[in-house]
Amino acid sequence: MVETFLVTGGAGYVGSHLVLSLVEQGARVTILDNLRTGHRAAVAPGADFVEADLADAATLEQVFTAQRFDAVFHFASLSQVGESMRDPMRYLADNVGNGIRLIEACVRHGVNRFVLSSTAALFNVADSRLIDETALIDPQSAYGDSKWMIERALHWAGRVHGLRHACLRYFNAAGADPDGRLGEDHRPESHLIPLVIDAALGRRPPLDVFGDDYPTRDGTCIRDYVHVTDLAQAHLLALRQLDHGSLVWNLGNGNGHSVREVITAVERISGLTVPFQIAPRRPGDAPALVAASDRAKAAGWQPVLDDLDAIVATALAWRKAHPEGYGN
């Protein structure tokens, strides 16, 4: 029997890679996206597309009434840490309000599986130890806090209404579809690897490195970069695991790379020089965030593109082939 899924934010970066995987497996997919940060050109052929905002309660109800969904994947959100520190109320109202509205719709319409795109921004760790799912929740940004509030809403939806849910906490999604069909195109771009690549290609001014005085091995922030295709596979696995109950997974490769090390990797793969300058620290940034993904791996998740050079190579190929992103 063909399964039917709703994917909010399915025209965005990680969401579009998941939709492609679902369609390739023969699923029927409906995407709900306001295209504020997503792209119509990123929608996989064969997926149904509804351009709407989750704040539009009437359209959301129409989508749920039109067909029954076997599960919902929720990606749609505001997601820039720095912006959330300048306008925290907007992030809390938008992300939390829309997330709860979507959860309520699932409960009303009998959808019993929900997969949330969560974040490693829930954590605040000052050393190099790996972060597992039992680590202290201490968001350093309104963005991180908004995701935590949605996780708590899912907890109560599960406890009271039986909604089985997976909270997948990403540690820096990166890279692009290895076959070049999809890639990363944020406007403005906020992720480190494409920013470093564009600086190397001369498409942007020198890169700002936000702080070089953190308590890390070279003074710059350390992050765990996980390939977007591997993340898509983790979503598919988590969906099946929901047959056994709700779950929380930290998703990363378990290897942290500093900003300076990412710059070096881009220079190594591209053969180009990356111009950069040191800028003041950015509010909300934790010194180091590196995942312990033992739970996901015990369930069968095995990242394939887990080497930084491989991640950079796919991202570089996409940026070179699509100098205007999805605009061309």
Backbone torsions as a table, in degrees:
resi	resn	phi	psi	omega
1	MET	NA	135.4	-179.5
2	VAL	-72.3	128.8	177.6
3	GLU	-87.8	149.9	-177.4
4	THR	-121.5	130.6	-175.5
5	PHE	-131.0	147.8	169.4
6	LEU	-106.0	130.3	178.4
7	VAL	-123.4	108.3	175.3
8	THR	-81.9	139.4	-175.7
9	GLY	71.3	24.8	-176.4
10	GLY	-74.3	-4.5	173.8
11	ALA	-98.8	3.9	179.2
12	GLY	-89.5	-170.4	-171.2
13	TYR	-63.3	-69.6	-178.2
14	VAL	-70.7	-39.7	-178.3
15	GLY	-58.4	-40.1	-179.0
16	SER	-67.2	-34.8	177.5
17	HIS	-67.7	-38.0	176.6
18	LEU	-65.9	-45.0	-179.6
19	VAL	-57.5	-43.2	178.7
20	LEU	-58.1	-43.6	179.0
21	SER	-64.3	-42.1	179.8
22	LEU	-63.5	-45.7	-179.6
23	VAL	-63.1	-40.8	179.3
24	GLU	-64.2	-25.2	177.5
25	GLN	-87.4	0.8	176.0
26	GLY	91.6	9.9	179.6
27	ALA	-77.4	158.0	172.1
28	ARG	-96.7	125.3	-172.0
29	VAL	-125.2	131.9	169.6
30	THR	-111.6	127.5	177.9
31	ILE	-103.2	132.8	171.3
32	LEU	-117.1	116.3	-174.3
33	ASP	-151.0	136.8	178.3
34	ASN	-88.5	-1.0	179.2
35	LEU	60.5	21.3	175.4
36	ARG	-66.7	-39.5	175.6
37	THR	-125.9	-10.9	178.3
38	GLY	-88.1	179.1	-175.5
39	HIS	-137.2	131.2	178.5
40	ARG	-59.4	-33.5	-179.5
41	ALA	-70.0	-13.9	179.6
42	ALA	-87.3	-4.9	-179.1
43	VAL	-75.9	125.0	-178.2
44	ALA	-64.6	138.0	174.6
45	PRO	-56.4	135.6	-179.2
46	GLY	101.3	-14.9	178.3
47	ALA	-90.1	142.1	174.0
48	ASP	-81.2	142.8	-175.1
49	PHE	-126.5	130.0	175.3
50	VAL	-121.8	116.8	177.6
51	GLU	-87.6	106.8	-177.6
52	ALA	-164.7	160.8	177.6
53	ASP	-99.0	146.1	177.7
54	LEU	-63.5	-19.9	176.3
55	ALA	-71.7	-14.5	178.4
56	ASP	-83.2	88.4	-173.9
57	ALA	-62.1	-35.5	-178.1
58	ALA	-66.1	-45.5	178.6
59	THR	-66.5	-39.4	178.2
60	LEU	-59.5	-42.9	178.9
61	GLU	-64.4	-39.1	177.6
62	GLN	-61.7	-40.9	-179.8
63	VAL	-63.0	-43.8	-179.7
64	PHE	-72.5	-28.1	-179.9
65	THR	-77.8	-29.7	-175.1
66	ALA	-66.8	-30.5	-179.9
67	GLN	-160.5	162.2	179.5
68	ARG	-96.0	131.4	-178.9
69	PHE	-100.0	139.0	176.3
70	ASP	-77.3	-24.6	178.1
71	ALA	-166.1	161.3	175.8
72	VAL	-122.7	133.4	172.3
73	PHE	-108.8	124.1	-173.5
74	HIS	-112.5	105.4	177.1
75	PHE	-108.9	-27.3	-169.8
76	ALA	-60.9	122.3	176.3
77	SER	-173.4	160.6	164.3
78	LEU	-75.1	141.0	-167.5
79	SER	-142.5	15.6	-179.4
80	GLN	-98.3	118.8	-176.8
81	VAL	-58.0	-50.2	-177.4
82	GLY	-60.6	-43.9	179.1
83	GLU	-62.6	-37.0	-179.2
84	SER	-65.9	-25.4	178.3
85	MET	-81.5	-19.7	174.8
86	ARG	-87.1	-29.2	-176.4
87	ASP	-138.7	65.4	-173.2
88	PRO	-63.8	-36.5	-177.3
89	MET	-65.2	-35.7	177.3
90	ARG	-62.1	-43.1	-179.0
91	TYR	-65.7	-43.1	-179.1
92	LEU	-67.5	-43.5	-178.7
93	ALA	-67.0	-43.9	-175.8
94	ASP	-73.5	-58.0	-174.9
95	ASN	-65.3	-47.7	-176.4
96	VAL	-72.7	-46.1	-179.6
97	GLY	-59.5	-47.0	-179.5
98	ASN	-68.9	-36.6	178.3
99	GLY	-63.3	-44.0	179.1
100	ILE	-66.8	-38.0	177.9
101	ARG	-60.5	-41.0	179.6
102	LEU	-68.6	-42.8	178.5
103	ILE	-60.7	-44.4	178.6
104	GLU	-60.2	-39.0	178.7
105	ALA	-64.5	-39.6	177.5
106	CYS	-61.5	-44.3	-180.0
107	VAL	-62.6	-45.6	-178.2
108	ARG	-62.5	-36.4	-173.0
109	HIS	-101.6	12.1	172.4
110	GLY	74.2	21.1	173.9
111	VAL	-79.7	122.9	-171.8
112	ASN	-110.8	10.3	176.1
113	ARG	-135.0	134.8	-174.4
114	PHE	-142.6	126.2	179.0
115	VAL	-116.2	119.5	-176.3
116	LEU	-101.6	131.4	168.1
117	SER	-78.6	99.4	179.6
118	SER	-103.7	-158.5	-168.7
119	THR	-153.4	153.3	172.7
120	ALA	-75.5	-7.2	177.7
121	ALA	-68.9	0.2	172.4
122	LEU	-70.7	-21.1	-170.1
123	PHE	-105.1	160.8	175.1
124	ASN	-143.2	100.6	-175.5
125	VAL	-125.5	130.3	-175.2
126	ALA	-97.1	-2.6	-179.2
127	ASP	-124.0	-171.4	-171.9
128	SER	-95.2	9.5	-178.4
129	ARG	-69.1	150.5	179.0
130	LEU	-72.2	144.7	-175.7
131	ILE	-103.5	116.8	175.6
132	ASP	-101.4	-176.6	-172.7
133	GLU	-71.6	-12.4	179.6
134	THR	-93.6	0.7	-179.0
135	ALA	-62.9	153.6	-179.3
136	LEU	-61.0	129.9	174.0
137	ILE	-81.0	118.0	-178.0
138	ASP	-151.1	71.2	-176.5
139	PRO	-59.1	137.5	178.8
140	GLN	-103.9	10.4	179.1
141	SER	-148.0	158.3	175.9
142	ALA	-65.0	-31.9	176.1
143	TYR	-60.6	-51.1	179.1
144	GLY	-59.7	-41.2	-180.0
145	ASP	-65.3	-35.9	179.8
146	SER	-64.0	-37.0	177.8
147	LYS	-69.7	-36.9	178.4
148	TRP	-63.6	-39.4	179.0
149	MET	-64.5	-36.3	177.0
150	ILE	-68.7	-39.6	176.2
151	GLU	-59.0	-41.2	179.3
152	ARG	-67.6	-37.7	176.6
153	ALA	-61.6	-39.9	177.6
154	LEU	-66.0	-37.4	176.4
155	HIS	-55.3	-46.9	-177.5
156	TRP	-74.0	-32.8	175.4
157	ALA	-65.3	-34.1	176.6
158	GLY	-72.4	-43.7	-177.5
159	ARG	-67.2	-39.5	-175.3
160	VAL	-91.9	-39.7	-172.3
161	HIS	-111.8	-3.8	178.0
162	GLY	78.8	18.0	178.8
163	LEU	-73.9	112.0	177.9
164	ARG	-78.5	132.2	-171.9
165	HIS	-140.3	151.1	174.9
166	ALA	-120.3	124.0	175.0
167	CYS	-103.9	110.6	-175.0
168	LEU	-106.8	110.3	-174.9
169	ARG	-95.2	102.4	-178.0
170	TYR	-73.8	144.9	170.7
171	PHE	-113.7	80.5	175.0
172	ASN	64.2	83.7	172.9
173	ALA	-61.6	139.5	-176.3
174	ALA	-154.5	168.7	177.3
175	GLY	85.1	-171.3	-177.8
176	ALA	-147.7	163.6	177.1
177	ASP	-50.9	125.4	-176.9
178	PRO	-59.2	-23.8	178.2
179	ASP	-90.2	3.4	174.1
180	GLY	78.3	12.4	-177.3
181	ARG	-80.6	-28.7	-176.9
182	LEU	-137.7	156.1	178.2
183	GLY	-158.9	-162.9	-174.3
184	GLU	-106.3	123.3	-177.6
185	ASP	-146.7	77.8	175.8
186	HIS	-91.5	146.7	-179.7
187	ARG	-131.2	99.8	1.3
188	PRO	-78.5	157.5	178.6
189	GLU	-72.8	137.0	-178.6
190	SER	-125.4	-11.7	-177.6
191	HIS	-85.5	144.1	-169.8
192	LEU	-63.9	-50.3	-171.9
193	ILE	-59.6	-49.8	177.0
194	PRO	-64.5	-30.8	176.3
195	LEU	-65.4	-42.0	178.4
196	VAL	-64.8	-43.2	179.8
197	ILE	-62.1	-45.4	-179.4
198	ASP	-65.4	-33.9	175.2
199	ALA	-65.1	-41.3	178.4
200	ALA	-64.5	-36.5	-178.7
201	LEU	-82.0	-2.3	179.4
202	GLY	75.8	21.0	-178.1
203	ARG	-93.8	-2.5	179.7
204	ARG	-150.6	165.5	175.8
205	PRO	-64.5	171.3	177.0
206	PRO	-51.4	144.0	-177.5
207	LEU	-67.2	136.8	170.5
208	ASP	-87.7	122.0	173.3
209	VAL	-98.6	111.0	-171.7
210	PHE	-81.2	86.3	176.1
211	GLY	95.2	132.3	173.8
212	ASP	-130.2	25.4	-178.9
213	ASP	-124.2	24.3	175.8
214	TYR	-75.2	157.3	178.1
215	PRO	-77.9	61.3	178.8
216	THR	-125.3	177.0	-171.9
217	ARG	-64.8	-26.4	177.0
218	ASP	-128.7	12.2	176.5
219	GLY	87.6	-10.5	178.9
220	THR	-104.4	158.2	-175.9
221	CYS	-60.9	144.4	178.7
222	ILE	-109.8	132.7	178.9
223	ARG	-135.1	157.9	179.6
224	ASP	-102.9	112.5	-176.0
225	TYR	-96.9	126.2	-177.7
226	VAL	-122.7	133.0	-174.5
227	HIS	-67.2	140.2	-175.0
228	VAL	-62.1	-32.2	177.6
229	THR	-69.5	-38.1	175.6
230	ASP	-65.2	-35.9	176.1
231	LEU	-63.8	-41.8	178.6
232	ALA	-59.4	-41.6	179.3
233	GLN	-66.3	-34.5	177.1
234	ALA	-64.1	-35.8	177.3
235	HIS	-64.7	-42.1	-179.9
236	LEU	-64.5	-40.8	179.1
237	LEU	-67.6	-42.7	179.8
238	ALA	-60.8	-38.6	178.9
239	LEU	-56.8	-45.2	-179.6
240	ARG	-69.7	-34.5	-180.0
241	GLN	-67.5	-20.6	179.0
242	LEU	-65.6	-15.6	174.1
243	ASP	-62.5	-21.0	-178.1
244	HIS	-103.5	0.2	179.5
245	GLY	126.4	171.5	-178.3
246	SER	-68.4	159.5	-176.7
247	LEU	-151.5	158.5	172.6
248	VAL	-130.5	124.9	179.8
249	TRP	-127.0	135.7	164.8
250	ASN	-89.6	130.6	-174.1
251	LEU	-119.7	110.1	176.6
252	GLY	-161.8	178.9	-179.4
253	ASN	-92.1	-10.5	-179.0
254	GLY	81.5	7.9	178.6
255	ASN	-122.8	119.9	-179.9
256	GLY	-93.3	140.2	177.9
257	HIS	-128.4	133.2	-179.8
258	SER	-77.6	167.0	177.0
259	VAL	-59.3	-43.6	178.7
260	ARG	-62.3	-36.5	179.7
261	GLU	-69.7	-34.1	175.1
262	VAL	-65.5	-42.4	177.5
263	ILE	-58.3	-44.7	179.8
264	THR	-63.6	-39.9	179.7
265	ALA	-64.0	-42.7	178.6
266	VAL	-63.6	-41.7	177.8
267	GLU	-63.0	-39.4	-179.2
268	ARG	-65.9	-44.2	-176.7
269	ILE	-76.3	-38.1	-175.3
270	SER	-88.3	-23.6	-174.3
271	GLY	76.3	11.5	-178.0
272	LEU	-111.4	166.3	176.4
273	THR	-98.2	136.6	178.7
274	VAL	-99.3	111.3	174.9
275	PRO	-75.5	134.1	179.3
276	PHE	-150.8	163.1	177.2
277	GLN	-141.7	150.5	179.8
278	ILE	-83.4	130.4	179.6
279	ALA	-120.8	166.7	177.9
280	PRO	-60.2	156.3	175.8
281	ARG	-54.0	149.8	176.7
282	ARG	-98.2	126.9	-179.9
283	PRO	-56.2	136.7	175.9
284	GLY	96.8	-6.9	-178.3
285	ASP	-86.1	126.3	172.7
286	ALA	-82.0	150.1	-178.6
287	PRO	-61.5	-44.6	-175.3
288	ALA	-146.1	132.9	176.5
289	LEU	-136.4	104.7	-178.9
290	VAL	-131.6	132.5	-169.8
291	ALA	-89.5	144.9	161.2
292	ALA	-104.4	108.4	-173.9
293	SER	-103.8	36.0	-174.8
294	ASP	-61.9	-38.0	-179.1
295	ARG	-62.2	-48.6	-179.1
296	ALA	-64.2	-41.0	-178.4
297	LYS	-69.3	-32.8	176.0
298	ALA	-65.2	-27.7	178.7
299	ALA	-85.6	-4.9	175.9
300	GLY	116.4	2.4	179.8
301	TRP	-78.7	128.9	179.0
302	GLN	-136.9	101.6	178.5
303	PRO	-56.3	135.7	-179.0
304	VAL	-96.5	-46.8	-179.9
305	LEU	-96.4	68.9	-171.5
306	ASP	-100.4	5.5	179.7
307	ASP	-98.8	135.4	-177.5
308	LEU	-57.1	-40.3	179.7
309	ASP	-62.9	-38.8	178.8
310	ALA	-66.5	-40.1	178.1
311	ILE	-63.2	-47.7	179.6
312	VAL	-61.5	-39.6	-177.8
313	ALA	-62.0	-41.9	179.2
314	THR	-69.3	-38.3	178.2
315	ALA	-65.5	-42.0	179.8
316	LEU	-64.4	-42.9	179.2
317	ALA	-60.1	-41.6	179.1
318	TRP	-65.2	-46.9	-177.1
319	ARG	-64.1	-36.9	179.8
320	LYS	-72.3	-36.5	-179.3
321	ALA	-78.9	-20.4	-176.7
322	HIS	-131.3	72.3	-177.6
323	PRO	-60.9	-23.4	176.1
324	GLU	-107.3	19.4	-177.6
325	GLY	63.6	-137.6	177.8
326	TYR	-76.8	-3.1	179.5
327	GLY	-69.3	-18.6	178.9
328	ASN	-117.1	NA	NA
